[in-house]
Amino acid sequence: GAVVSQHPSRVICKSGTSVKIECRSLDFQATTMFWYRQFPKQSLMLMATSNEGSKATYEQGVEKDKFLINHASLTLSTLTVTSAHPEDSSFYICSAPIGTDGNQPQHFGDGTRLSIL
Amino acid sequence: EDKVVQSPLSLVVHEGDTVTLNCSYEVTNFRSLLWYKQEKKAPTFLFMLTSSGIEKKSGRLSSILDKKELFSILNITATQTGDSAVYLCAVADYNTDKLIFGTGTRLQVFP
């Protein structure tokens, strides 16, 4: 069964709307979670590392004021796309590693397909 | 700059064929190499490889890592239409656990 749950699976909204995406680890604690973006026919690009109890670490070129990340508990990280515009339309996916020793693979949520009109 | 390169970019085969997907990498702080299968949603985990020369197998799929030559292969024997997907190779950074993904290989299996 799924070990990482992501919600919602699909969002269609008007330009200027802020959209919140949730990523939950099921039955395990995740001090770190990762947020990726995937454009059509392209690979996954890491946006940021979400750290429980501290600020997220953003990859170069990713606007932290645009993509707000909150990792308030050991099982939940949220990504908020603020004032979304059509160019933000994409597939957003979170992942979490089980354990902290690096010997377990990262598992992915089912992704959120965001369409901004 | 760390990078992961997959080849071929796409592959079209008939059911029953055997395919080999390639992944080469240049990553400074290598921890592990992972293979994922992506259909319409998010990637699903296939294999994680950390040691050279030890083949991992799951049904018709198998994979092996060569840490000296910095590459891995994913083999699929007796392909089925359900194997059609994008296969992603990723390398985990030892210090940060970040995954660096390749561009993927799009496999289409026709009956």
Interface residues (C-beta under 8 A of the other chain):
Chain A: Q6 T32 F34 Q42 S43 L44 M45 L46 T49 I93 S95 P97 G102 N103 Q104 P105 Q106 H107 F108 G109 D110 G111
Chain B: R31 S32 L34 Y36 K41 A42 P43 T44 F45 M48 T50 L88 A90 A92 Y94 T96 D97 K98 L99 I100 F101 G102 T103 G104
